[in-house]
Amino acid sequence: MSDARIQPLIISAPFGNYIQPRGTTPTLGTFTAARRPGRLLQILRTVRHYRRIGAWVNKIGLRNPGIDSLVERVQAGRADVADKIVSIHGFSTDDWYKLLEQVQMIEPLAIELNMSCPNVGEVSWPADLFEGAIKAAGKVGGVIVKLPPVNYELMARQALEAGVRTFHCCNTLPVPAGGMSGKPLKPVALACIRDLRSRLLGDLTDAVTLIGGGGITTTADIDDYIKAGVQHVAVGTKVMSPLYLLTDKPLRPLIEHAGHHLQPRVS
């Protein structure tokens, strides 16, 4: 996978659906095989901010219009995914196969396999998912596996054996109230990155691209991820504000810092 076309700073799903500042790569989705209604209502009902610890908790549960909706918009010329990552999640083997079949029709910059969401239960995947994803990517930028913050070893090993060389660390942290993001996720994500580099990647360390995300609100946070060994960083709940629909000015310091200090790999 060539990561040169993916910007140093990525906007995570679902925020990349709405916030697409210049100099970043937005992630669209997460799309499922079938429509999951109630998105806005689910956001209003379940998103909570805990100011004291800098955390956000939600039970949105991958509400989205379904992958067919995105394919229709792209084919009708109402959307362009050539410079965007498309995130997908399957609830069954048939779901995963449909998603891969559909997403390769629109040729996004990269396909992200969202392998974790605390609000939809335990994730399962077919044995050939990662091989199938690489085949579906074809001439596209490649495949990204977004790992859960815990219990990621089996999927990471299978993905590596299949040829996946880009990992996003990591998804929201499961808590009783839903999925937690923000500052409490940062040490967990950093631990995941360090564990991959020290224990799981082995001889592939220099060939694997890592995206770090969780609790990034300052340039110092980006520096911490760089020290852990990432080539890209991703922001999510940092942009959970209507302000970012109007201006990208508050994000410019992060975008510029990432651009100056991160060097994506080209393979």
matplotlib code that plots the C-alpha trace (Angstrom):
import matplotlib.pyplot as plt

x = [0.0, 1.2, 0.3, 1.6, -1.9, -3.3, -2.7, -0.8, -4.0, -7.1, -10.7, -12.2, -15.6, -18.3, -17.0, -15.4, -18.9, -19.3, -15.9, -13.4, -10.8, -8.2, -5.0, -6.7, -8.1, -11.7, -13.1, -16.6, -19.0, -19.0, -21.2, -23.1, -24.6, -28.1, -29.4, -29.5, -32.0, -32.3, -28.9, -29.6, -32.0, -29.5, -26.8, -29.1, -30.2, -26.9, -23.9, -22.6, -19.6, -17.7, -15.8, -13.8, -12.1, -12.3, -14.3, -17.2, -19.5, -22.0, -24.4, -24.8, -24.3, -23.2, -26.4, -25.9, -27.9, -26.2, -23.5, -25.9, -26.7, -23.0, -22.6, -25.6, -24.3, -20.9, -22.2, -24.6, -21.7, -23.0, -20.1, -16.4, -14.4, -11.2, -9.5, -11.4, -11.2, -14.5, -15.1, -17.2, -18.5, -20.2, -22.6, -22.3, -20.2, -22.7, -22.6, -18.8, -18.9, -21.6, -19.7, -16.5, -18.3, -20.0, -17.1, -14.8, -17.2, -16.6, -12.8, -12.1, -8.6, -8.6, -11.0, -11.1, -12.4, -14.0, -13.3, -14.8, -17.8, -18.8, -22.5, -23.2, -21.9, -19.0, -17.5, -17.2, -15.5, -15.0, -11.7, -10.9, -12.0, -8.6, -7.6, -10.9, -10.4, -7.0, -8.4, -11.4, -9.0, -7.3, -5.6, -7.1, -4.8, -5.2, -6.8, -6.8, -7.8, -9.2, -8.5, -10.4, -8.6, -8.5, -8.6, -7.1, -4.3, -6.1, -7.4, -4.1, -2.2, -4.7, -4.6, -0.8, -0.7, -3.1, -0.9, -2.6, 0.1, -1.9, -3.6, -5.6, -5.2, -7.8, -11.6, -13.6, -13.2, -16.2, -17.8, -21.2, -22.7, -21.4, -18.2, -15.8, -13.6, -11.5, -8.7, -9.2, -8.7, -5.3, -3.2, -5.0, -4.3, -0.7, -0.4, -1.9, 0.6, 3.5, 2.3, 2.0, 5.4, 7.2, 5.3, 3.2, 4.8, 8.2, 10.2, 7.4, 7.8, 9.4, 6.8, 3.7, 2.0, 0.3, -2.5, -2.9, -6.1, -7.7, -7.7, -5.8, -6.6, -3.2, 0.1, 1.6, -0.8, 0.4, 4.0, 3.1, 1.7, 4.8, 7.1, 5.0, 5.8, 2.8, 2.9, -0.5, -2.8, -6.6, -9.0, -12.6, -14.4, -12.1, -14.4, -17.7, -18.8, -21.0, -18.1, -16.2, -19.0, -18.2, -14.5, -11.4, -9.3, -9.2, -7.8, -5.1, -2.4, -3.0, -3.0, 0.1, 1.9, 1.1, 2.2, 5.6, 6.4, 4.9, 6.3, 3.9, 5.6, 5.5, 5.7]
y = [0.0, 3.5, 5.9, 9.0, 9.9, 9.6, 12.8, 12.7, 13.7, 11.6, 12.5, 9.4, 8.0, 9.1, 12.6, 12.5, 12.4, 16.0, 17.5, 17.5, 20.2, 20.8, 18.9, 16.0, 12.7, 12.1, 8.7, 8.1, 5.7, 3.4, 1.8, -1.5, -3.8, -2.7, 0.7, 1.3, 4.1, 6.5, 8.1, 11.7, 10.6, 8.1, 10.8, 13.2, 10.5, 8.8, 11.1, 12.3, 14.5, 14.0, 17.2, 16.3, 13.4, 14.7, 11.7, 11.2, 8.2, 7.2, 4.4, 5.4, 1.8, 2.4, 4.2, 4.9, 4.9, 1.6, 1.0, 1.0, 4.6, 5.6, 3.6, 5.2, 8.7, 8.1, 6.5, 9.5, 11.9, 13.3, 12.1, 11.5, 9.0, 9.0, 11.0, 9.4, 6.3, 4.3, 2.5, -0.7, -3.2, -6.5, -8.3, -11.6, -13.3, -12.4, -8.7, -8.6, -10.1, -7.7, -4.7, -5.7, -6.3, -2.9, -0.8, -1.9, -0.5, 3.0, 2.8, 4.8, 5.9, 3.0, 0.6, 0.6, -2.6, -1.4, -4.5, -3.2, -1.3, -1.6, -0.8, -3.7, -6.7, -9.1, -8.8, -11.9, -12.2, -14.9, -16.6, -15.1, -11.6, -9.9, -11.7, -10.7, -7.1, -6.9, -8.3, -5.9, -2.9, -3.8, -0.7, 1.4, 2.7, -0.4, -1.9, -0.5, -2.7, -0.6, -2.6, -2.7, -1.4, -4.9, -8.5, -7.5, -10.1, -12.8, -10.4, -8.5, -11.8, -13.0, -9.7, -9.6, -13.2, -12.2, -9.3, -6.3, -3.7, -0.8, -0.7, 1.9, 1.9, 2.0, 2.0, 3.3, 1.7, -0.5, 0.8, 0.0, 3.2, 2.5, 3.4, 5.8, 8.1, 11.2, 11.5, 8.2, 6.3, 7.8, 5.6, 2.5, 3.4, 4.1, 0.8, -1.0, 0.7, -0.2, -3.8, -4.2, -2.9, -4.8, -8.2, -8.8, -7.2, -8.9, -8.6, -6.6, -3.6, -1.4, -2.5, -1.8, 1.6, 2.6, 5.1, 6.4, 7.9, 8.6, 11.7, 13.9, 17.5, 19.2, 19.1, 17.4, 14.5, 14.1, 14.1, 11.3, 9.2, 9.9, 8.7, 5.5, 4.9, 6.0, 7.4, 9.0, 10.3, 10.4, 12.7, 12.0, 13.5, 16.5, 17.7, 17.0, 20.6, 22.5, 25.0, 22.7, 22.8, 26.5, 26.8, 24.6, 27.3, 25.5, 22.3, 24.1, 23.8, 20.0, 19.6, 21.7, 20.0, 16.5, 17.6, 18.8, 15.9, 12.8, 11.0, 8.5, 5.4, 4.7, 1.0]
z = [0.0, -0.8, 1.9, 0.2, -0.9, 2.6, 4.5, 7.8, 9.7, 9.1, 10.1, 11.6, 10.8, 11.3, 11.5, 8.1, 6.6, 7.7, 8.4, 5.5, 6.1, 3.4, 4.1, 5.8, 4.6, 5.7, 6.5, 5.4, 7.1, 8.9, 6.3, 6.8, 4.3, 5.2, 6.3, 10.0, 10.7, 13.6, 13.2, 14.3, 17.1, 18.3, 18.5, 20.4, 22.9, 23.6, 23.3, 26.6, 27.4, 30.7, 31.0, 34.1, 32.4, 28.8, 27.6, 25.2, 25.5, 22.8, 21.8, 18.2, 17.0, 13.4, 12.3, 8.6, 5.2, 4.1, 1.5, -1.4, -0.7, -1.0, -4.2, -5.8, -4.9, -6.3, -9.5, -9.9, -9.6, -6.3, -4.2, -4.9, -2.8, -4.8, -2.0, 0.9, 3.1, 3.2, 6.5, 6.5, 9.1, 8.6, 11.0, 9.2, 6.5, 3.8, 5.0, 4.7, 1.2, 0.0, 1.5, -0.3, -3.6, -3.4, -2.2, -4.9, -7.5, -6.3, -5.9, -2.7, -1.7, 0.8, 2.5, 6.3, 8.0, 11.2, 13.3, 16.5, 17.8, 21.5, 20.6, 18.2, 20.1, 19.4, 15.9, 13.7, 10.3, 7.7, 7.5, 4.1, 5.0, 4.9, 1.6, 0.1, 1.2, -0.4, -3.6, -3.5, -3.0, -6.3, -7.6, -4.8, -2.0, 0.0, 3.2, 6.7, 9.7, 12.5, 15.7, 18.9, 22.0, 23.6, 22.3, 19.0, 18.7, 16.7, 14.0, 13.8, 13.3, 10.6, 8.9, 8.8, 7.5, 4.7, 3.7, 5.4, 6.2, 7.6, 11.1, 12.9, 16.7, 17.9, 18.2, 21.1, 24.5, 25.7, 28.9, 30.4, 28.9, 25.4, 23.5, 25.2, 23.2, 24.1, 26.5, 28.4, 25.1, 24.4, 26.8, 25.6, 22.0, 22.7, 24.5, 21.5, 19.1, 21.3, 21.7, 17.9, 17.4, 20.1, 20.1, 17.0, 13.9, 14.2, 11.0, 9.4, 11.7, 9.0, 6.4, 8.4, 8.6, 11.8, 12.3, 15.9, 17.2, 20.5, 22.6, 20.2, 21.0, 21.0, 19.1, 22.2, 21.8, 18.2, 19.4, 21.9, 19.0, 16.9, 19.7, 19.8, 16.2, 14.0, 10.4, 10.6, 13.3, 13.4, 15.2, 16.0, 18.9, 18.7, 15.9, 17.6, 17.5, 15.0, 14.9, 12.5, 10.0, 9.6, 9.8, 10.0, 11.8, 15.2, 13.4, 11.4, 14.2, 14.3, 10.5, 10.1, 13.0, 11.6, 8.1, 9.4, 11.7, 10.1, 7.1, 5.6, 4.1, 0.4, -0.5]

ax = plt.figure().add_subplot(projection="3d")
ax.plot(x, y, z, "-o")
ax.set_aspect("equal")
plt.show()
